[in-house]
Amino acid sequence: MRDLLSGKKHIHMIGIGGSGMYPLAQILHAKGYFLTGSDNNETDTLAAVRAMGVPVQLGQRPENLGDADLVVYSAAIAKTNPERAAAEASGVDMMERSELLGLVSEWYREAVCIAGTHGKTTVTSMLTQILFTAGVDLSAVIGGKLPSIGGSGRSGSSEVFVCEACEYVDTFLRLSPDISVILNIDEDHMEYFHTLDNLKASFTKFAQKASRFVIYNGDDANSCDAVKGVTGKKMIRFGKGADCEWRAADVKHTAGGRTEFSVYHEDKLLGTAAILVPGDHNVLNALAAIAAAHCVGLSFAQCQAGLLEFHGAKRRFEIHAVAGGIAVADDYAHHPAEIAATLRAAKAMPYRRVIAVHQPFTYSRTARLLDDFAAALTIADQVALTDIMGGREENTIGIFTRALAEKIPGCIWFPQDETVPWTDERKYKNFDDVCAAVCETAEPGDLIITLGCGDVNKLSRQIAETLKRKAEG
């Protein structure tokens, strides 16, 4: 794969404004490559790409390729895309974004790759913030936006590289980590892995790829099982268990979402760390970030300072508004374990009621984990559901929101004509219906939180705007 960049001068990036493409564009630009790109929509990220001096075309046409000698595309770019199709027809070298990320990870002597079913974006963001606050000129690729660095990544001059490592279709096995971090392993993406054993086997391979350290969740049985056969690395556990090298204890939740906990390293008390994001799950996330920062060479004091500068990544318990005494937040949680963790954190905060608005994502996940979704969502005081967003799937199994709604007492949902194909027009009508119902039921002191990895964040903002207009009379 390294040979694909050998001798290349002009790299064209299809979908250059995407959150995963932008950090790679930053790094390639800093390395001296001439870049061009295209995208379909104007965004803040696209403006940032242009600000680097990279020529960007709005709209995707074959002529945008110019004389590029390498074309990079994201997984979201279909084979029928005019630029991708033209590149394939021309015979120019091509590379999918995850392949390029794997190649880039080879360039650094301190590549920290963070994997896990839940928490990847948060821990990658936390570690980036710790390093950035400490003055480390790192490079980073994050699955969400981190406000302090102005986006989803950055290019730095040091040998430190931090990136989110996604297990979907074994993408993370293309990376070359020096430090592999495994946060947890839970059943997800079963349409690809089929069994939990297959999923754990992929995490075993990911851990084995580390050149130096494997940091893993000592409280998570699946993670512990996955690393049993890993050899030749320094194995480091984090968690609340007494046998973990990095241990959190004495967790205290205070007003305003602040959480404090004692940090022990190999049974030595280092002090108290504080985080400004809610939930016990974020204590473990912070502990993983501290352990990784220590492996890179930072002190505990630097970790403490960095965590206090971390106010969350975009779409991770992100408060959009408080209108008429009602708070509106959005969270990326889309797996039952993530939803449960987020809702428990919300319930521990001083809200009168927690109203969860969930957009199920993919038919296969919804069907496979139906009872788990119902159990997680009922942690909330009130639940509303949108139609299922199919994502990359067709609804060949005939599952609809009705199947989940009927398992949740008092659930707000709107029956759909199950014989009519899903369309954007119906989705937006569905959003309008859910928004009106939720705004009608919410009262001062409540928290409305949208949950999902699709476009339910748009509904969150729609709810916030509706409540603002209602409060203004």
Backbone hydrogen bonds, N-H to C=O, Kabsch-Sander energy under -0.5 kcal/mol:
donor,donor_aa,acceptor,acceptor_aa,energy
4,L,1,M,-1.6
5,L,2,R,-1.5
6,S,3,D,-0.7
8,K,5,L,-1.6
11,I,9,K,-0.6
11,I,34,F,-2.7
12,H,70,L,-2.7
13,M,36,T,-2.3
14,I,12,H,-0.6
14,I,72,V,-3.0
15,G,13,M,-0.5
15,G,38,S,-2.1
16,I,13,M,-0.8
16,I,38,S,-1.7
18,G,15,G,-2.0
22,Y,18,G,-2.6
24,L,20,G,-0.6
25,A,21,M,-2.4
26,Q,22,Y,-2.3
27,I,23,P,-2.2
28,L,24,L,-2.8
29,H,25,A,-2.5
30,A,26,Q,-2.2
31,K,27,I,-1.6
32,G,29,H,-1.3
33,Y,28,L,-2.1
34,F,9,K,-2.6
35,L,33,Y,-0.6
36,T,11,I,-1.9
37,G,55,P,-1.7
38,S,13,M,-1.7
39,D,57,Q,-1.8
47,A,43,T,-1.9
48,A,44,D,-1.9
49,V,45,T,-2.0
50,R,46,L,-2.3
51,A,47,A,-2.0
52,M,48,A,-0.8
52,M,49,V,-1.0
53,G,50,R,-2.1
54,V,49,V,-1.3
57,Q,37,G,-2.4
59,G,39,D,-3.5
59,G,57,Q,-0.6
61,R,59,G,-0.6
64,N,61,R,-2.0
65,L,62,P,-1.8
66,G,63,E,-1.0
68,A,65,L,-2.0
69,D,10,H,-2.1
70,L,10,H,-1.0
71,V,93,D,-2.3
72,V,12,H,-2.9
73,Y,95,M,-1.8
74,S,14,I,-0.7
77,I,74,S,-1.8
78,A,76,A,-0.7
81,N,78,A,-1.7
85,A,81,N,-3.2
86,A,82,P,-1.9
87,A,83,E,-2.4
88,E,84,R,-2.4
89,A,85,A,-2.1
90,S,86,A,-1.8
91,G,87,A,-1.2
92,V,87,A,-1.0
93,D,69,D,-0.5
95,M,71,V,-2.2
97,R,73,Y,-2.4
99,E,96,E,-1.1
100,L,96,E,-1.7
101,L,97,R,-2.5
102,G,98,S,-2.0
103,L,99,E,-2.0
104,V,100,L,-2.8
105,S,101,L,-2.1
106,E,102,G,-0.7
106,E,103,L,-1.1
107,W,104,V,-1.8
108,Y,105,S,-0.9
110,E,159,E,-2.3
112,V,110,E,-0.7
112,V,161,F,-3.5
113,C,111,A,-0.7
113,C,179,I,-2.6
114,I,112,V,-0.5
114,I,163,C,-2.5
115,A,113,C,-0.6
115,A,181,V,-3.2
117,T,184,N,-1.6
123,V,119,G,-2.7
124,T,120,K,-2.6
125,S,121,T,-2.3
126,M,122,T,-2.9
127,L,123,V,-2.9
128,T,124,T,-2.1
129,Q,125,S,-2.6
130,I,126,M,-2.5
131,L,127,L,-2.5
132,F,128,T,-2.8
133,T,129,Q,-2.9
134,A,130,I,-1.7
135,G,132,F,-1.3
136,V,131,L,-2.5
138,L,136,V,-1.9
139,S,160,V,-2.3
140,A,154,R,-2.3
141,V,162,V,-2.3
142,I,152,S,-3.3
146,L,151,G,-3.2
149,I,146,L,-1.5
150,G,146,L,-0.6
150,G,147,P,-1.1
151,G,146,L,-1.4
154,R,140,A,-1.5
158,S,137,D,-2.4
161,F,110,E,-2.7
162,V,139,S,-2.3
163,C,112,V,-2.6
164,E,141,V,-1.9
165,A,114,I,-3.2
166,C,164,E,-0.6
170,D,167,E,-2.5
171,T,168,Y,-2.0
172,F,166,C,-1.5
173,L,170,D,-1.7
174,R,171,T,-2.0
175,L,172,F,-1.2
178,D,111,A,-2.6
179,I,111,A,-2.4
180,S,213,F,-2.3
181,V,113,C,-2.5
181,V,179,I,-0.5
182,I,215,I,-3.0
183,L,115,A,-2.3
183,L,181,V,-0.5
192,Y,189,H,-1.7
193,F,189,H,-2.4
194,H,190,M,-1.5
195,T,193,F,-2.2
199,L,195,T,-1.8
200,K,196,L,-2.8
201,A,197,D,-2.1
202,S,198,N,-1.6
203,F,199,L,-1.7
204,T,200,K,-2.1
205,K,201,A,-1.8
206,F,202,S,-2.2
207,A,203,F,-2.6
208,Q,204,T,-2.4
209,K,205,K,-1.2
210,A,207,A,-1.4
211,S,177,P,-1.2
212,R,178,D,-1.9
213,F,178,D,-2.0
214,V,234,K,-2.4
215,I,180,S,-2.9
216,Y,214,V,-0.5
216,Y,236,I,-2.7
217,N,182,I,-1.3
218,G,216,Y,-0.8
218,G,238,F,-2.4
219,D,238,F,-0.6
220,D,217,N,-1.2
221,A,219,D,-0.7
224,C,220,D,-2.4
225,D,221,A,-2.4
226,A,222,N,-2.2
227,V,223,S,-1.4
228,K,225,D,-1.0
230,V,227,V,-1.6
234,K,212,R,-2.8
235,M,233,K,-0.7
236,I,214,V,-3.1
238,F,216,Y,-2.1
239,G,246,W,-1.8
244,C,241,G,-1.7
246,W,237,R,-2.4
247,R,245,E,-0.5
247,R,264,Y,-2.7
248,A,239,G,-1.8
249,A,262,S,-1.9
252,K,260,E,-3.1
254,T,252,K,-0.5
254,T,258,R,-3.4
257,G,254,T,-1.0
258,R,255,A,-0.8
259,T,275,I,-2.7
260,E,252,K,-3.0
261,F,273,A,-2.3
262,S,249,A,-2.9
263,V,271,G,-2.7
264,Y,247,R,-2.9
264,Y,262,S,-0.5
265,H,268,K,-2.8
266,E,245,E,-3.2
266,E,264,Y,-0.5
268,K,265,H,-1.6
269,L,267,D,-0.5
270,L,263,V,-3.0
270,L,268,K,-0.6
271,G,263,V,-1.0
273,A,261,F,-2.9
275,I,259,T,-2.7
276,L,307,L,-0.5
276,L,310,F,-0.6
282,N,279,G,-0.7
283,V,279,G,-0.6
283,V,280,D,-0.9
284,L,280,D,-1.3
285,N,281,H,-1.9
286,A,282,N,-2.4
287,L,283,V,-2.2
288,A,284,L,-2.3
289,A,285,N,-2.0
290,I,286,A,-2.5
291,A,287,L,-2.4
292,A,288,A,-2.2
293,A,289,A,-2.6
294,H,290,I,-2.3
295,C,291,A,-1.7
296,V,292,A,-1.4
297,G,293,A,-0.8
297,G,294,H,-0.7
298,L,293,A,-2.5
303,C,299,S,-1.6
304,Q,300,F,-2.7
305,A,301,A,-2.2
306,G,302,Q,-2.2
307,L,303,C,-2.4
308,L,304,Q,-1.4
309,E,305,A,-0.6
309,E,306,G,-1.0
310,F,307,L,-1.1
311,H,309,E,-0.7
314,K,145,K,-2.5
316,R,313,A,-1.5
318,E,330,D,-2.7
319,I,317,F,-0.6
320,H,318,E,-0.6
320,H,328,V,-3.0
321,A,328,V,-1.5
323,A,326,I,-2.5
326,I,323,A,-1.8
327,A,446,D,-2.3
328,V,321,A,-2.9
329,A,448,I,-3.0
330,D,318,E,-1.9
331,D,450,T,-2.3
332,Y,315,R,-2.2
338,E,335,H,-0.6
339,I,335,H,-2.7
340,A,336,P,-2.7
341,A,337,A,-2.0
342,T,338,E,-2.5
343,L,339,I,-2.7
344,R,340,A,-2.4
345,A,341,A,-2.0
346,A,342,T,-2.2
347,K,343,L,-2.6
348,A,344,R,-1.4
349,M,346,A,-1.2
351,Y,349,M,-2.3
352,R,445,G,-3.1
355,I,353,R,-0.5
355,I,447,L,-3.5
356,A,354,V,-0.6
356,A,382,Q,-2.8
357,V,449,I,-2.6
358,H,356,A,-0.6
358,H,384,A,-2.6
359,Q,451,L,-2.4
362,T,389,M,-3.2
366,T,362,T,-1.7
367,A,363,Y,-2.5
368,R,364,S,-2.5
369,L,365,R,-2.2
370,L,367,A,-0.9
373,F,369,L,-2.8
374,A,370,L,-2.2
375,A,371,D,-2.3
376,A,372,D,-2.3
377,L,373,F,-2.7
378,T,374,A,-1.7
379,I,376,A,-1.4
380,A,377,L,-1.8
381,D,354,V,-1.9
382,Q,354,V,-1.6
384,A,356,A,-2.9
385,L,412,I,-2.6
386,T,358,H,-2.1
389,M,360,P,-3.0
390,G,388,I,-0.7
393,E,390,G,-2.0
396,T,394,E,-2.2
398,G,395,N,-0.5
403,A,400,F,-1.8
404,L,400,F,-0.6
404,L,401,T,-1.0
405,A,401,T,-2.9
406,E,402,R,-2.2
407,K,404,L,-1.6
408,I,405,A,-1.6
411,C,408,I,-1.7
412,I,383,V,-2.9
413,W,411,C,-0.6
418,E,416,Q,-1.1
420,V,417,D,-2.0
427,K,423,T,-2.1
428,Y,424,D,-2.4
429,K,425,E,-1.6
430,N,426,R,-2.7
431,F,427,K,-2.6
432,D,428,Y,-2.2
433,D,429,K,-2.2
434,V,430,N,-2.5
435,C,431,F,-2.9
436,A,432,D,-2.3
437,A,433,D,-2.1
438,V,434,V,-2.7
439,C,435,C,-2.5
440,E,436,A,-1.5
441,T,437,A,-1.7
442,A,438,V,-2.0
445,G,325,G,-3.1
446,D,443,E,-2.1
447,L,353,R,-2.5
448,I,327,A,-3.1
449,I,355,I,-2.8
449,I,447,L,-0.6
450,T,329,A,-2.4
451,L,357,V,-2.8
452,G,331,D,-1.6
458,K,455,D,-1.7
459,L,455,D,-0.6
460,S,456,V,-1.9
461,R,457,N,-1.8
462,Q,458,K,-2.0
463,I,459,L,-2.7
464,A,460,S,-2.2
465,E,461,R,-2.5
466,T,462,Q,-2.2
467,L,463,I,-2.5
468,K,464,A,-2.1
469,R,465,E,-2.3
470,K,466,T,-2.2
471,A,467,L,-2.5
472,E,468,K,-1.9
473,G,470,K,-0.8
